[in-house]
Amino acid sequence: MEERPLAMAFVPVQQWGGLWEDQEAFERGTIFRDLNLPFYAAEELRLPGKDQEKTEREKLLLDICRISFVLDDLTLYLDTHEDDRSALDLYREKSGEKEKLMKQFAEQYYPLTRDCISSCGREEAGFCWQMGPMPWEGECGHVAL
């Protein structure tokens, strides 16, 4: 068999463009509208149960997950576009939103990270890290999308 390349790829540099709202981005797997390219012959899918009632704690935890997802996608973009002012501004805005949500969660329930321990507001309980469920107790898996 003749040794020839099977294929050659051309990957254009990503441009800053239209963004999905946080909920839509979380469901589609990208914040960037231009990167939402459906697979051939695949139908658009929606996550099951997104209209189910959730407790306030689960809603807040899901909001934190959505913001974290947006920040992760922005971080990947900023790795190659570090001078993009729009992306940097959005990153700062979303970072502030996440910080507020994490503090709110710690104050109302328990700290999710070590950075939130001082926000739990339960000095009488001492070191409040142990107040929340441990990851192996399946708490995070109960968040319904």
C-alpha positions as a printed Julia matrix, in Angstrom:
145×3 Matrix{Float64}:
   0.0    0.0    0.0
   1.3    3.39  -0.93
   2.15   5.58   2.07
   0.04   8.68   1.66
  -1.65  10.74   4.34
  -5.2    9.68   5.02
  -6.29  13.27   5.49
  -4.98  16.74   6.09
  -6.69  19.05   8.56
  -7.04  22.78   8.43
  -8.07  24.37  11.7
  -8.77  28.1   11.46
  -7.94  30.34  14.4
 -11.04  30.88  16.5
 -12.52  34.35  16.36
 -14.48  36.15  19.08
 -18.14  36.01  18.13
 -21.65  35.5   19.38
 -22.06  33.79  22.74
 -24.82  31.6   24.14
 -26.49  32.57  27.4
 -25.11  30.55  30.34
 -27.92  27.96  30.41
 -27.78  27.35  26.66
 -23.97  27.17  26.72
 -24.05  24.65  29.54
 -26.46  22.43  27.59
 -24.64  22.74  24.26
 -21.13  22.26  25.62
 -19.67  25.58  24.46
 -20.25  29.27  25.09
 -19.37  30.09  21.48
 -22.22  29.99  18.93
 -19.76  29.48  16.06
 -18.38  26.3   17.66
 -21.78  24.68  18.02
 -21.52  22.45  14.97
 -23.93  19.5   14.99
 -22.61  16.09  14.04
 -23.73  14.71  10.7
 -27.19  13.11  10.85
 -27.49  13.81  14.57
 -30.57  15.42  15.98
 -30.32  18.18  18.54
 -30.68  16.71  22.0
 -31.79  18.36  25.2
 -30.83  17.24  28.65
 -33.62  15.25  30.3
 -35.43  16.57  33.32
 -34.4   20.19  33.03
 -37.89  21.31  34.08
 -38.0   19.19  37.23
 -38.36  21.0   40.51
 -35.13  21.42  42.39
 -34.41  22.43  45.92
 -32.9   25.86  46.46
 -29.56  24.24  47.3
 -29.58  22.24  44.07
 -30.49  25.32  42.03
 -27.64  27.29  43.56
 -25.21  24.42  42.99
 -26.32  24.17  39.36
 -25.81  27.94  38.92
 -22.25  27.49  40.21
 -21.71  24.63  37.73
 -22.96  26.78  34.83
 -20.71  29.72  35.71
 -17.76  27.36  36.19
 -18.4   25.88  32.75
 -18.45  29.34  31.15
 -15.19  30.23  32.92
 -13.56  26.99  31.73
 -14.55  27.71  28.11
 -13.33  31.3   28.39
 -10.03  30.09  29.87
  -9.47  27.82  26.87
 -10.19  30.72  24.52
  -7.94  33.11  26.44
  -5.07  30.6   26.29
  -4.72  31.54  22.62
  -6.3   35.02  22.63
  -4.81  36.59  25.77
  -5.26  40.17  24.53
  -8.95  39.92  23.58
 -10.56  42.67  25.68
 -14.11  41.35  25.26
 -13.11  37.92  26.49
 -11.11  39.37  29.39
 -14.01  41.59  30.43
 -16.44  38.68  30.32
 -13.98  36.51  32.27
 -13.74  39.13  35.02
 -17.54  39.52  35.12
 -18.17  35.77  35.34
 -15.39  35.34  37.93
 -17.12  37.92  40.12
 -20.47  36.15  39.68
 -18.93  32.81  40.64
 -17.24  34.29  43.69
 -20.58  35.7   44.9
 -22.39  32.4   44.29
 -19.68  30.4   46.07
 -19.85  32.75  49.06
 -23.66  32.56  49.1
 -23.55  28.76  49.01
 -21.02  28.65  51.85
 -23.1   31.02  53.96
 -26.34  29.13  53.4
 -25.11  25.53  53.33
 -21.4   24.61  53.52
 -18.13  25.56  51.78
 -17.53  23.89  48.41
 -13.8   24.67  48.33
 -11.13  25.58  50.86
 -11.34  29.16  49.59
 -14.93  29.34  50.89
 -14.27  28.12  54.43
 -13.99  31.65  55.79
 -17.39  32.47  54.22
 -19.36  29.73  55.96
 -20.15  32.1   58.85
 -20.3   29.36  61.43
 -17.44  30.23  63.75
 -19.22  28.49  66.63
 -18.94  25.22  64.68
 -15.19  25.65  64.36
 -13.58  24.6   61.12
 -16.67  24.18  58.89
 -15.1   22.15  56.05
 -16.63  18.94  57.37
 -20.2   20.35  57.34
 -20.94  19.37  53.74
 -21.25  15.87  52.33
 -18.1   14.18  51.16
 -17.75  13.7   47.37
 -18.04   9.9   47.71
 -21.41  10.35  49.39
 -22.87  11.17  45.97
 -24.16  14.67  46.72
 -22.88  16.22  43.52
 -24.44  13.44  41.47
 -27.9   14.4   42.74
 -27.93  17.72  40.91
 -30.47  17.27  38.14
 -29.92  19.26  34.98
